[in-house]
Amino acid sequence: MHSPLPPSRRDLVRAGSLGVLGLGLSSLLDSPAVASAPPKRAKSVILLFMWGGPSHLDTWDLKPDAPGEVRGEFKPIPTVVPGLQISEHFPRLSRQTDKLAVIRSMAHTDVAHLSSVHHLMTGRLAPRPNSDADPPSRNDTPHVGSMLDKLRPLPPGVPGFVSLPWVCSHPAAPGGVAPGQHAGWLGAGFDPFLVSGDPNAPGFRLAGLGDGGVRMDDRSRLLHTLDRNVPDLGYSSAQEKAFRLLTQQRVQAAFDLEGESPQTRDRYGRTTHGQCCLMARRLVEAGVRLVCVNWPNDGRTFWDTHGDNFRSLKTRLMPPADAGFSALLDDLSDRGLLDETLVVWAGEFGRAPKITAASAGREHWARCYSAVLAGGGVRGGRVYGASDKIGAEPAEKPVSPADLTATVYHALGVDPQQSVTDRLGRPLAMTDGEPLRELFG
């Protein structure tokens, strides 16, 4: 028997004081009571990584007045925040924008998939930027989840950093696996706990849970993938952490989606991504510090829509992203977890303003794109920064991937400007970015 969800706060707020008092969202956010409220601190982070590079022009930053070869096929729709419009293929998220801070001025100069992932996930440039040839290395800067695991260790048996449902790789990239997804120079003891496989598959179970023994297949596969060309640093420590994790009943239960009602699972969408979003909520409830939900290996092109951009977005990409993200926001809010959980939706870059006529696709574009934050003390119902009239360059407040990573640290109360000593005793900066403090409070 499933316990019922608590009553939704969203509808109560919308039907309550805002409507009665006639206050707009901006009036509420700018009121002295809100301005003087103490800042909230996140306890955990869910990173929804849209591997491949989503088109900002077709999702969060449409340009309906631009020429046809720029604006494309999709139309903007109004949202619950007056003046804020997003794509017609994000209908559920259009009802959640009061929770969202949409950044429309993300920008950098790296159009290679692999090295740009390192920049986003670590807050530091890859050892060789603009390269799809370099796989992960123990010289890489640690993933933000690994760094948090080092700086804010959790009790034994609770993983600090979980990644699912796979380690992002690209079949066309010589380097294969994208760097920046593991602990780098911190050593394998701070690598993520990998949940591989499809949680939407019937009978999905994490290897080793509840079968009378602990199998390390997924963990050893991750370490083998990331460390095959470098010395293994801290593998015994990683093994010990994984064994402890798999003997903790609370953490075990978080991986078991059979504990959710069919109705809840349906709201997230019966897709790999949707069920990964649901598992992420269960994991932060169990105390995990950071959960990285990578867009799944769909055997196709992920969000890398060089061809057939519009059909791919409206059929196989945006519907599951819309369902998973919106259900996650609702669920966290209903359970009183949104204020203490920072949710980040981002890719490694965006797509080109001009559509490639021959393929109906958009090419890589890093000079301007969008990312979205919610919860964890972030003020919703707003847009940060702006792009120019065709979405090619930031028009104001440019934000780098390192700035986004610094903002994650800041939300958790961690100073992103501090240095951490690597295994050779060298003090190295955590990130090259500055947090977006305007988003909070």
C-alpha positions in Angstrom: 0.0 0.0 0.0 1.5 3.4 -1.0 1.3 6.3 1.3 -0.4 9.3 -0.2 1.5 12.4 -1.3 1.1 15.5 0.8 -1.3 18.1 -0.6 0.2 20.3 -3.3 1.5 23.7 -2.1 1.6 25.1 -5.6 -2.2 25.3 -6.1 -2.7 26.6 -2.5 -0.3 29.5 -3.1 -1.8 30.3 -6.5 -5.4 30.2 -5.2 -4.4 32.0 -2.0 -2.8 35.2 -1.0 -1.5 36.2 -4.5 -4.9 36.1 -6.0 -6.7 37.7 -3.1 -4.2 40.5 -2.7 -3.7 41.1 -6.4 0.0 40.9 -6.2 2.1 40.0 -9.2 5.1 37.7 -8.8 7.6 40.5 -9.2 5.8 42.5 -6.5 6.1 39.6 -4.1 9.8 39.0 -4.9 10.6 42.7 -4.4 8.6 43.1 -1.2 10.6 44.1 2.0 9.5 40.9 3.8 11.0 38.7 1.1 14.1 40.9 0.7 14.8 40.7 4.5 14.3 36.9 4.7 17.4 35.0 5.7 19.0 33.2 2.7 18.2 29.6 2.3 20.9 27.0 1.8 20.7 24.0 -0.3 21.5 20.6 1.2 21.6 18.7 -2.0 21.8 19.1 -5.8 20.2 17.4 -8.7 21.9 18.1 -12.0 19.9 17.3 -15.1 22.5 17.1 -17.8 21.2 17.3 -21.3 24.0 15.6 -23.1 24.5 16.7 -26.6 23.7 20.4 -26.4 20.0 21.4 -26.5 18.9 24.1 -28.8 18.2 27.2 -26.7 16.3 28.7 -29.6 13.7 25.9 -29.5 13.4 25.4 -25.8 14.0 28.4 -23.4 14.8 31.4 -25.7 12.7 31.4 -28.8 13.0 34.3 -31.2 9.5 34.7 -32.9 10.5 37.9 -34.6 13.7 36.6 -36.1 14.0 35.5 -39.8 12.6 32.0 -40.6 16.0 30.4 -40.9 16.6 31.4 -37.3 13.3 31.1 -35.5 12.4 27.7 -36.9 9.1 25.8 -36.5 8.3 26.1 -32.9 6.2 28.8 -31.3 6.5 30.4 -27.8 3.7 30.0 -25.3 2.9 32.1 -22.3 3.7 30.8 -18.8 2.4 31.4 -15.3 5.0 34.3 -15.1 3.7 37.3 -17.0 6.1 38.1 -19.9 8.1 34.9 -19.7 7.5 32.6 -22.7 9.1 29.3 -23.5 8.6 26.6 -26.2 5.2 25.2 -27.0 6.7 21.7 -26.5 7.4 22.4 -22.8 3.7 22.7 -21.8 4.1 21.3 -18.3 7.1 23.4 -17.5 5.2 26.5 -18.7 3.1 25.9 -15.5 6.3 25.7 -13.3 8.1 28.9 -14.3 7.3 30.5 -11.0 9.9 28.1 -9.6 12.5 28.7 -12.4 15.4 31.1 -13.0 16.1 30.9 -16.7 19.6 31.9 -17.7 19.6 33.1 -21.3 23.2 34.3 -21.5 25.4 31.2 -21.0 28.5 31.6 -23.1 31.9 30.1 -23.8 34.1 29.2 -26.8 34.4 25.4 -26.7 32.3 23.6 -29.3 33.7 20.2 -28.7 31.4 17.8 -26.7 34.0 16.2 -24.5 36.1 19.1 -23.3 33.1 21.3 -22.8 31.6 18.7 -20.5 34.7 19.0 -18.3 34.2 22.8 -18.1 30.5 22.5 -17.0 31.0 19.6 -14.5 34.2 20.9 -12.8 34.2 24.7 -13.3 37.6 24.6 -14.9 38.7 24.4 -18.5 39.7 20.9 -19.7 43.5 20.3 -20.0 43.0 20.6 -23.7 40.0 22.7 -24.6 38.2 22.4 -27.9 39.0 18.7 -28.1 37.0 15.6 -28.6 40.1 13.4 -28.5 40.9 13.4 -24.8 39.3 10.8 -22.5 39.1 11.2 -18.7 42.4 11.5 -16.8 43.4 11.5 -13.2 44.8 14.9 -14.0 41.3 16.3 -14.5 39.7 18.7 -12.1 37.2 16.8 -9.9 33.5 16.8 -10.7 31.6 19.2 -8.4 30.0 16.1 -6.9 33.3 14.6 -6.0 34.6 17.9 -4.6 31.6 18.1 -2.4 32.1 14.5 -1.3 35.6 15.5 -0.2 34.6 18.8 1.5 31.3 17.7 3.0 31.6 14.0 3.8 28.4 12.2 4.7 27.9 9.4 7.2 29.3 6.0 6.2 27.0 4.2 3.9 25.4 7.3 2.3 27.0 8.1 -1.0 27.9 11.8 -1.5 27.7 11.6 -5.3 25.5 9.3 -7.5 25.5 9.3 -11.3 22.9 7.7 -13.5 22.1 6.0 -15.8 25.5 5.8 -17.6 28.8 7.6 -18.2 28.3 10.0 -21.0 30.2 9.1 -24.2 29.9 10.0 -27.8 30.3 7.4 -30.6 31.8 10.0 -33.0 34.3 11.4 -30.5 37.9 9.9 -30.7 38.1 10.2 -26.9 34.9 8.4 -26.4 34.0 9.1 -22.7 33.7 12.8 -21.8 36.1 14.0 -19.1 35.0 15.7 -16.0 32.6 13.0 -14.8 34.7 11.5 -12.1 37.0 12.6 -9.2 40.1 13.4 -11.3 43.1 14.1 -9.1 41.1 13.5 -5.9 41.4 9.8 -6.7 38.9 7.0 -7.3 37.7 7.0 -3.7 35.7 10.1 -4.6 34.3 8.8 -7.9 30.5 8.7 -8.3 28.5 5.7 -7.5 27.2 4.7 -10.9 23.7 3.4 -11.3 23.7 1.9 -14.8 20.8 0.5 -16.8 17.3 1.6 -17.4 15.1 2.2 -14.3 12.1 2.2 -16.6 12.7 -1.4 -17.6 10.4 -4.0 -16.0 12.0 -5.6 -13.0 14.9 -3.1 -12.9 17.2 -3.7 -9.9 20.5 -2.3 -8.9 23.0 -5.1 -8.9 23.6 -6.5 -5.5 20.6 -5.1 -3.7 18.6 -7.6 -1.8 20.0 -10.7 -3.4 22.0 -12.0 -0.4 25.3 -10.7 -1.7 26.9 -7.5 -3.0 28.1 -7.6 -6.6 30.4 -4.8 -7.8 29.7 -5.0 -11.5 28.6 -1.5 -12.1 31.2 0.1 -9.8 34.1 -1.9 -11.3 32.8 -1.1 -14.8 32.9 2.6 -14.1 36.4 2.5 -12.7 37.6 0.3 -15.5 36.2 2.8 -18.1 37.6 5.8 -16.4 41.0 4.4 -15.3 42.0 2.0 -18.0 44.9 4.1 -19.1 46.0 5.6 -15.7 47.0 4.2 -12.3 44.1 3.3 -10.1 44.1 5.6 -7.1 42.0 4.6 -4.2 40.1 1.6 -5.7 40.0 -0.2 -2.3 38.5 2.9 -0.7 35.9 3.0 -3.5 35.1 -0.6 -2.9 34.7 -0.1 0.8 32.4 2.9 0.3 30.2 0.9 -2.2 30.0 -2.1 0.2 28.9 0.2 3.0 26.3 1.9 0.7 24.8 -1.4 -0.4 24.2 -2.5 3.2 22.3 0.6 4.3 18.6 -0.1 4.2 17.5 3.5 3.6 19.8 3.9 0.7 18.8 0.5 -0.7 15.2 1.6 -0.6 16.0 4.8 -2.6 17.1 2.7 -5.6 13.8 0.7 -5.6 11.2 2.5 -7.6 8.7 -0.2 -6.8 8.2 1.8 -3.6 6.4 4.5 -5.7 2.8 4.4 -6.7 2.0 3.8 -10.4 0.4 7.3 -10.5 3.7 8.9 -9.4 5.7 7.0 -11.9 3.3 8.0 -14.6 3.7 11.6 -13.8 7.4 11.5 -14.3 6.9 9.6 -17.6 7.6 6.0 -18.2 10.9 6.8 -19.9 14.5 6.2 -18.9 14.9 9.9 -18.2 11.6 10.3 -16.3 12.4 7.4 -14.0 15.9 8.6 -13.4 14.4 11.9 -12.3 12.2 10.0 -9.9 15.2 8.1 -8.5 17.1 11.3 -8.1 14.3 12.6 -5.8 14.4 9.4 -3.8 18.2 9.6 -3.5 18.2 13.2 -2.1 15.5 12.2 0.3 17.9 9.4 1.5 20.6 12.1 2.1 22.7 11.9 -1.1 24.4 15.3 -1.7 24.6 15.4 -5.5 22.8 13.3 -8.1 23.8 13.7 -11.7 21.1 12.6 -14.1 22.7 12.2 -17.5 20.5 12.2 -20.6 20.3 8.5 -21.4 22.1 6.6 -24.1 19.2 6.5 -26.6 21.3 4.8 -29.3 20.8 7.8 -31.5 22.1 11.4 -31.2 21.1 12.6 -27.7 20.4 16.4 -27.9 23.0 16.6 -30.7 20.6 17.6 -33.4 22.7 18.3 -36.4 19.9 16.8 -38.5 16.2 16.6 -38.1 16.3 19.1 -35.2 12.6 19.9 -34.9 11.1 16.4 -35.3 13.7 15.1 -32.8 12.9 17.8 -30.3 9.1 17.5 -30.4 8.9 13.7 -30.5 11.8 12.1 -28.6 13.6 14.8 -26.6 11.4 17.6 -25.2 8.4 15.5 -24.1 10.4 13.3 -21.6 12.4 16.3 -20.5 9.2 18.3 -19.9 7.6 15.5 -17.9 10.6 14.5 -15.9 11.7 18.1 -14.9 8.1 19.3 -14.1 7.2 16.2 -12.0 10.5 16.5 -10.1 9.7 20.2 -9.3 6.2 19.3 -8.2 7.3 16.3 -6.1 10.1 18.2 -4.3 7.8 21.1 -3.6 5.0 18.9 -2.3 7.4 17.1 0.0 9.0 20.3 1.4 12.3 19.5 -0.3 12.6 22.2 -3.0 14.0 24.9 -0.8 16.8 22.6 0.2 17.4 21.0 -3.2 19.0 22.9 -6.0 17.9 21.6 -9.4 20.1 22.5 -12.4 19.0 21.9 -16.1 21.9 22.4 -18.5 23.8 21.1 -21.5 27.4 21.6 -22.6 26.4 24.2 -25.2 23.5 25.3 -27.4 22.7 25.2 -31.1 23.5 27.6 -34.0 21.0 30.4 -34.8 21.0 29.6 -38.5 19.3 26.3 -39.4 21.2 24.0 -41.8 18.8 23.8 -44.7 20.1 20.5 -46.1 19.6 18.6 -42.9 17.0 20.7 -41.1 19.4 20.7 -38.1 21.4 23.1 -36.0 25.1 22.9 -35.5 27.1 23.3 -32.2 26.9 26.8 -30.7 28.7 27.7 -27.5 28.7 31.5 -27.7 25.2 31.8 -26.3 22.7 29.3 -24.9 20.4 28.7 -21.9 20.4 26.9 -18.5 17.8 26.8 -15.8 17.9 26.7 -12.0 15.3 26.0 -9.4 15.1 25.5 -5.6 17.9 25.7 -3.2 17.3 29.3 -2.4 17.0 30.4 -6.0 14.3 33.0 -6.7 11.9 31.6 -9.3 9.9 33.4 -11.9 12.7 35.3 -13.5 15.1 35.5 -16.4 18.8 36.2 -15.8 20.7 37.8 -18.7 19.6 38.0 -22.2 20.6 37.0 -25.7 20.7 39.2 -28.8 17.8 39.3 -31.3 18.9 36.0 -33.0 20.3 34.2 -29.9 23.8 34.3 -31.2 25.6 36.3 -28.4 24.7 37.4 -24.9 23.2 40.9 -24.9 23.8 41.3 -21.1 25.2 39.4 -18.1 27.2 36.6 -19.8 27.5 33.5 -17.7 30.3 30.9 -18.1 30.0 27.2 -17.3 32.5 27.9 -14.4 30.1 30.6 -13.1 27.3 28.0 -13.1 29.5 25.6 -11.1 30.5 28.3 -8.7 26.7 29.0 -8.2 26.2 25.4 -7.2 28.9 25.6 -4.6 27.5 29.0 -3.4 23.9 27.5 -3.0 25.4 24.9 -0.7 27.3 27.4 1.4 30.7 26.3 0.0 33.1 29.1 -0.9 33.9 28.5 -4.6 37.0 30.7 -4.4 38.8 28.4 -1.9 41.6 26.1 -3.0 41.9 22.4 -2.4 45.2 20.5 -2.1 45.7 17.8 -4.7 47.4 14.5 -4.2 50.8 16.2 -4.9 50.3 18.8 -2.3 49.5 21.6 -4.7 46.8 24.1 -3.8 44.4 24.3 -6.8 41.4 26.5 -7.3 38.0 24.8 -7.1 36.6 26.8 -10.0 37.4 29.7 -12.3 33.9 31.1 -11.9 32.0 33.6 -9.8 28.6 32.6 -8.3 25.4 34.4 -9.6 24.5 35.8 -6.2 21.6 37.8 -7.7 19.7 34.6 -8.2 19.3 34.1 -4.4 17.5 35.8 -1.5 
